[in-house]
Amino acid sequence: MPRTRAESIDAIMEQLGCDPAIRPHVEHGVERSFEFFRRYDGLFARAGQTAIVAGARRIARRIDDLTAELEAAPELLRNFLFTAPLARIVAPEDVLAAREQHRQVTLESLEGVRLDCERLAAQATTPPGPEIDRAQLHCARLAQLLMKHFSTRKISGSDEGPFRVIASLLYEALAGREAIDLKRHCDAVMKAPI
Protein backbone atom coordinates (compact mmCIF):
# COMPACT_ATOMS: atom_id res chain seq x y z
CA MET A 1 0.00 0.00 0.00
CA PRO A 2 1.47 3.39 -1.00
CA ARG A 3 2.50 5.82 1.71
CA THR A 4 0.43 8.85 2.57
CA ARG A 5 1.76 12.18 1.35
CA ALA A 6 2.96 13.04 4.88
CA GLU A 7 4.78 9.69 5.16
CA SER A 8 6.42 10.29 1.80
CA ILE A 9 7.64 13.72 2.90
CA ASP A 10 8.95 12.18 6.15
CA ALA A 11 10.91 9.58 4.17
CA ILE A 12 12.22 12.23 1.75
CA MET A 13 13.36 14.40 4.68
CA GLU A 14 15.21 11.41 6.12
CA GLN A 15 16.97 10.79 2.79
CA LEU A 16 17.87 14.45 2.44
CA GLY A 17 19.43 14.40 5.89
CA CYS A 18 18.64 18.06 6.43
CA ASP A 19 17.31 20.25 9.21
CA PRO A 20 13.69 19.30 10.04
CA ALA A 21 12.85 23.01 10.14
CA ILE A 22 12.93 23.16 6.35
CA ARG A 23 10.25 20.48 5.99
CA PRO A 24 7.56 23.09 5.10
CA HIS A 25 9.76 24.31 2.24
CA VAL A 26 10.34 20.78 0.95
CA GLU A 27 6.66 19.95 1.25
CA HIS A 28 5.63 23.18 -0.49
CA GLY A 29 8.15 22.57 -3.30
CA VAL A 30 6.89 19.04 -3.86
CA GLU A 31 3.25 20.14 -3.86
CA ARG A 32 3.88 22.98 -6.32
CA SER A 33 5.91 20.72 -8.58
CA PHE A 34 3.19 18.06 -8.62
CA GLU A 35 0.53 20.70 -9.26
CA PHE A 36 2.52 22.06 -12.21
CA PHE A 37 3.08 18.55 -13.57
CA ARG A 38 -0.60 17.62 -13.37
CA ARG A 39 -1.70 20.88 -14.97
CA TYR A 40 0.70 20.89 -17.93
CA ASP A 41 1.79 17.31 -18.53
CA GLY A 42 -0.86 16.72 -21.18
CA LEU A 43 0.63 19.49 -23.30
CA PHE A 44 3.98 17.70 -23.47
CA ALA A 45 2.62 14.26 -24.36
CA ARG A 46 2.66 13.30 -28.03
CA ALA A 47 -1.10 13.60 -28.25
CA GLY A 48 -0.95 17.05 -26.65
CA GLN A 49 1.84 18.17 -28.98
CA THR A 50 -0.08 16.88 -32.00
CA ALA A 51 -3.17 18.80 -30.90
CA ILE A 52 -1.15 21.99 -30.36
CA VAL A 53 0.46 21.75 -33.80
CA ALA A 54 -2.87 21.01 -35.50
CA GLY A 55 -4.47 23.94 -33.68
CA ALA A 56 -1.61 26.27 -34.60
CA ARG A 57 -1.86 25.30 -38.27
CA ARG A 58 -5.63 25.75 -38.22
CA ILE A 59 -5.33 29.19 -36.61
CA ALA A 60 -2.68 30.28 -39.14
CA ARG A 61 -4.95 29.24 -42.03
CA ARG A 62 -7.95 31.01 -40.51
CA ILE A 63 -5.96 34.20 -39.99
CA ASP A 64 -4.92 34.08 -43.67
CA ASP A 65 -8.58 33.64 -44.62
CA LEU A 66 -9.71 36.41 -42.26
CA THR A 67 -7.07 38.84 -43.55
CA ALA A 68 -8.10 38.11 -47.14
CA GLU A 69 -11.78 38.60 -46.22
CA LEU A 70 -11.02 41.90 -44.50
CA GLU A 71 -9.09 43.19 -47.51
CA ALA A 72 -11.85 42.06 -49.90
CA ALA A 73 -14.75 43.44 -47.83
CA PRO A 74 -16.77 46.35 -49.23
CA GLU A 75 -15.23 49.72 -48.45
CA LEU A 76 -18.02 50.79 -46.09
CA LEU A 77 -17.61 47.63 -44.02
CA ARG A 78 -13.80 48.01 -43.95
CA ASN A 79 -14.16 51.64 -42.92
CA PHE A 80 -16.50 50.67 -40.10
CA LEU A 81 -14.35 47.76 -38.92
CA PHE A 82 -11.10 49.70 -38.97
CA THR A 83 -12.39 52.85 -37.36
CA ALA A 84 -11.95 52.67 -33.63
CA PRO A 85 -15.12 53.69 -31.75
CA LEU A 86 -13.49 56.79 -30.25
CA ALA A 87 -12.25 57.89 -33.68
CA ARG A 88 -15.84 58.00 -34.96
CA ILE A 89 -16.60 61.01 -32.78
CA VAL A 90 -13.54 63.12 -33.63
CA ALA A 91 -13.20 65.59 -36.47
CA PRO A 92 -13.61 64.02 -39.95
CA GLU A 93 -10.04 64.84 -41.03
CA ASP A 94 -8.70 62.90 -38.03
CA VAL A 95 -10.85 59.84 -38.77
CA LEU A 96 -8.81 58.82 -41.83
CA ALA A 97 -5.52 58.83 -39.93
CA ALA A 98 -7.07 57.03 -36.94
CA ARG A 99 -8.68 54.45 -39.25
CA GLU A 100 -5.39 53.68 -41.00
CA GLN A 101 -3.57 53.40 -37.68
CA HIS A 102 -6.27 51.06 -36.29
CA ARG A 103 -6.13 48.97 -39.51
CA GLN A 104 -2.34 48.63 -39.32
CA VAL A 105 -2.37 47.69 -35.63
CA THR A 106 -5.11 45.08 -36.18
CA LEU A 107 -3.47 43.49 -39.23
CA GLU A 108 -0.01 43.52 -37.62
CA SER A 109 -1.41 41.83 -34.54
CA LEU A 110 -3.09 39.13 -36.65
CA GLU A 111 0.11 38.68 -38.67
CA GLY A 112 2.12 38.26 -35.46
CA VAL A 113 -0.22 35.54 -34.22
CA ARG A 114 -0.11 33.81 -37.63
CA LEU A 115 3.70 33.84 -37.69
CA ASP A 116 3.89 32.51 -34.11
CA CYS A 117 1.54 29.67 -35.06
CA GLU A 118 3.59 28.82 -38.14
CA ARG A 119 6.85 28.84 -36.13
CA LEU A 120 5.31 26.62 -33.48
CA ALA A 121 4.07 24.13 -36.06
CA ALA A 122 7.41 24.14 -37.92
CA GLN A 123 9.49 23.55 -34.77
CA ALA A 124 7.42 20.66 -33.42
CA THR A 125 9.14 17.32 -33.65
CA THR A 126 8.19 13.92 -32.35
CA PRO A 127 11.13 11.78 -31.26
CA PRO A 128 11.16 8.21 -32.58
CA GLY A 129 10.51 5.23 -30.36
CA PRO A 130 8.28 4.80 -27.35
CA GLU A 131 7.24 7.83 -25.39
CA ILE A 132 9.15 8.39 -22.14
CA ASP A 133 7.38 8.18 -18.82
CA ARG A 134 7.21 11.91 -18.11
CA ALA A 135 6.05 11.36 -14.51
CA GLN A 136 9.14 9.31 -13.73
CA LEU A 137 11.42 11.84 -15.42
CA HIS A 138 9.70 14.68 -13.53
CA CYS A 139 10.27 12.89 -10.22
CA ALA A 140 13.94 12.28 -11.02
CA ARG A 141 14.42 15.97 -11.85
CA LEU A 142 12.57 17.02 -8.71
CA ALA A 143 14.72 14.66 -6.61
CA GLN A 144 17.82 16.26 -8.08
CA LEU A 145 16.53 19.76 -7.30
CA LEU A 146 15.60 18.81 -3.73
CA MET A 147 19.04 17.36 -3.15
CA LYS A 148 20.80 20.38 -4.64
CA HIS A 149 18.82 22.84 -2.52
CA PHE A 150 18.26 21.01 0.74
CA SER A 151 20.92 18.32 1.15
CA THR A 152 24.66 18.12 1.52
CA ARG A 153 24.65 14.51 0.38
CA LYS A 154 26.21 13.60 -2.94
CA ILE A 155 23.94 12.96 -5.89
CA SER A 156 24.90 9.55 -7.22
CA GLY A 157 23.24 6.79 -9.17
CA SER A 158 23.82 4.09 -6.56
CA ASP A 159 20.91 1.72 -5.94
CA GLU A 160 20.29 2.68 -2.33
CA GLY A 161 21.61 6.23 -2.59
CA PRO A 162 19.35 9.08 -1.52
CA PHE A 163 18.89 10.41 -5.06
CA ARG A 164 17.24 7.28 -6.43
CA VAL A 165 15.34 6.63 -3.21
CA ILE A 166 13.93 10.18 -3.21
CA ALA A 167 12.97 9.88 -6.89
CA SER A 168 11.14 6.63 -6.13
CA LEU A 169 9.38 8.19 -3.12
CA LEU A 170 8.29 11.15 -5.22
CA TYR A 171 6.97 8.88 -7.94
CA GLU A 172 5.04 6.91 -5.34
CA ALA A 173 3.50 10.14 -4.04
CA LEU A 174 2.69 11.38 -7.56
CA ALA A 175 1.51 8.19 -9.24
CA GLY A 176 0.51 6.02 -6.30
CA ARG A 177 2.83 3.20 -7.41
CA GLU A 178 5.31 2.02 -4.81
CA ALA A 179 8.76 0.45 -5.08
CA ILE A 180 9.39 1.60 -8.65
CA ASP A 181 13.09 1.99 -9.46
CA LEU A 182 13.71 5.10 -11.54
CA LYS A 183 17.32 4.18 -12.41
CA ARG A 184 17.02 4.96 -16.12
CA HIS A 185 15.41 8.36 -15.49
CA CYS A 186 17.83 9.21 -12.67
CA ASP A 187 20.77 8.32 -14.91
CA ALA A 188 19.34 10.54 -17.67
CA VAL A 189 18.97 13.44 -15.23
CA MET A 190 22.52 12.99 -13.96
CA LYS A 191 23.83 13.14 -17.54
CA ALA A 192 21.94 16.38 -18.20
CA PRO A 193 21.83 18.17 -14.84
CA ILE A 194 19.56 21.11 -14.21
C-alpha positions in Angstrom: 0.0 0.0 0.0 1.5 3.4 -1.0 2.5 5.8 1.7 0.4 8.9 2.6 1.8 12.2 1.3 3.0 13.0 4.9 4.8 9.7 5.2 6.4 10.3 1.8 7.6 13.7 2.9 9.0 12.2 6.1 10.9 9.6 4.2 12.2 12.2 1.8 13.4 14.4 4.7 15.2 11.4 6.1 17.0 10.8 2.8 17.9 14.5 2.4 19.4 14.4 5.9 18.6 18.1 6.4 17.3 20.3 9.2 13.7 19.3 10.0 12.8 23.0 10.1 12.9 23.2 6.3 10.2 20.5 6.0 7.6 23.1 5.1 9.8 24.3 2.2 10.3 20.8 1.0 6.7 19.9 1.2 5.6 23.2 -0.5 8.2 22.6 -3.3 6.9 19.0 -3.9 3.2 20.1 -3.9 3.9 23.0 -6.3 5.9 20.7 -8.6 3.2 18.1 -8.6 0.5 20.7 -9.3 2.5 22.1 -12.2 3.1 18.5 -13.6 -0.6 17.6 -13.4 -1.7 20.9 -15.0 0.7 20.9 -17.9 1.8 17.3 -18.5 -0.9 16.7 -21.2 0.6 19.5 -23.3 4.0 17.7 -23.5 2.6 14.3 -24.4 2.7 13.3 -28.0 -1.1 13.6 -28.3 -1.0 17.0 -26.7 1.8 18.2 -29.0 -0.1 16.9 -32.0 -3.2 18.8 -30.9 -1.1 22.0 -30.4 0.5 21.7 -33.8 -2.9 21.0 -35.5 -4.5 23.9 -33.7 -1.6 26.3 -34.6 -1.9 25.3 -38.3 -5.6 25.7 -38.2 -5.3 29.2 -36.6 -2.7 30.3 -39.1 -4.9 29.2 -42.0 -7.9 31.0 -40.5 -6.0 34.2 -40.0 -4.9 34.1 -43.7 -8.6 33.6 -44.6 -9.7 36.4 -42.3 -7.1 38.8 -43.5 -8.1 38.1 -47.1 -11.8 38.6 -46.2 -11.0 41.9 -44.5 -9.1 43.2 -47.5 -11.9 42.1 -49.9 -14.7 43.4 -47.8 -16.8 46.4 -49.2 -15.2 49.7 -48.4 -18.0 50.8 -46.1 -17.6 47.6 -44.0 -13.8 48.0 -43.9 -14.2 51.6 -42.9 -16.5 50.7 -40.1 -14.3 47.8 -38.9 -11.1 49.7 -39.0 -12.4 52.9 -37.4 -11.9 52.7 -33.6 -15.1 53.7 -31.7 -13.5 56.8 -30.3 -12.3 57.9 -33.7 -15.8 58.0 -35.0 -16.6 61.0 -32.8 -13.5 63.1 -33.6 -13.2 65.6 -36.5 -13.6 64.0 -40.0 -10.0 64.8 -41.0 -8.7 62.9 -38.0 -10.8 59.8 -38.8 -8.8 58.8 -41.8 -5.5 58.8 -39.9 -7.1 57.0 -36.9 -8.7 54.4 -39.3 -5.4 53.7 -41.0 -3.6 53.4 -37.7 -6.3 51.1 -36.3 -6.1 49.0 -39.5 -2.3 48.6 -39.3 -2.4 47.7 -35.6 -5.1 45.1 -36.2 -3.5 43.5 -39.2 0.0 43.5 -37.6 -1.4 41.8 -34.5 -3.1 39.1 -36.6 0.1 38.7 -38.7 2.1 38.3 -35.5 -0.2 35.5 -34.2 -0.1 33.8 -37.6 3.7 33.8 -37.7 3.9 32.5 -34.1 1.5 29.7 -35.1 3.6 28.8 -38.1 6.8 28.8 -36.1 5.3 26.6 -33.5 4.1 24.1 -36.1 7.4 24.1 -37.9 9.5 23.5 -34.8 7.4 20.7 -33.4 9.1 17.3 -33.6 8.2 13.9 -32.4 11.1 11.8 -31.3 11.2 8.2 -32.6 10.5 5.2 -30.4 8.3 4.8 -27.4 7.2 7.8 -25.4 9.2 8.4 -22.1 7.4 8.2 -18.8 7.2 11.9 -18.1 6.0 11.4 -14.5 9.1 9.3 -13.7 11.4 11.8 -15.4 9.7 14.7 -13.5 10.3 12.9 -10.2 13.9 12.3 -11.0 14.4 16.0 -11.8 12.6 17.0 -8.7 14.7 14.7 -6.6 17.8 16.3 -8.1 16.5 19.8 -7.3 15.6 18.8 -3.7 19.0 17.4 -3.1 20.8 20.4 -4.6 18.8 22.8 -2.5 18.3 21.0 0.7 20.9 18.3 1.2 24.7 18.1 1.5 24.6 14.5 0.4 26.2 13.6 -2.9 23.9 13.0 -5.9 24.9 9.5 -7.2 23.2 6.8 -9.2 23.8 4.1 -6.6 20.9 1.7 -5.9 20.3 2.7 -2.3 21.6 6.2 -2.6 19.4 9.1 -1.5 18.9 10.4 -5.1 17.2 7.3 -6.4 15.3 6.6 -3.2 13.9 10.2 -3.2 13.0 9.9 -6.9 11.1 6.6 -6.1 9.4 8.2 -3.1 8.3 11.1 -5.2 7.0 8.9 -7.9 5.0 6.9 -5.3 3.5 10.1 -4.0 2.7 11.4 -7.6 1.5 8.2 -9.2 0.5 6.0 -6.3 2.8 3.2 -7.4 5.3 2.0 -4.8 8.8 0.5 -5.1 9.4 1.6 -8.7 13.1 2.0 -9.5 13.7 5.1 -11.5 17.3 4.2 -12.4 17.0 5.0 -16.1 15.4 8.4 -15.5 17.8 9.2 -12.7 20.8 8.3 -14.9 19.3 10.5 -17.7 19.0 13.4 -15.2 22.5 13.0 -14.0 23.8 13.1 -17.5 21.9 16.4 -18.2 21.8 18.2 -14.8 19.6 21.1 -14.2 
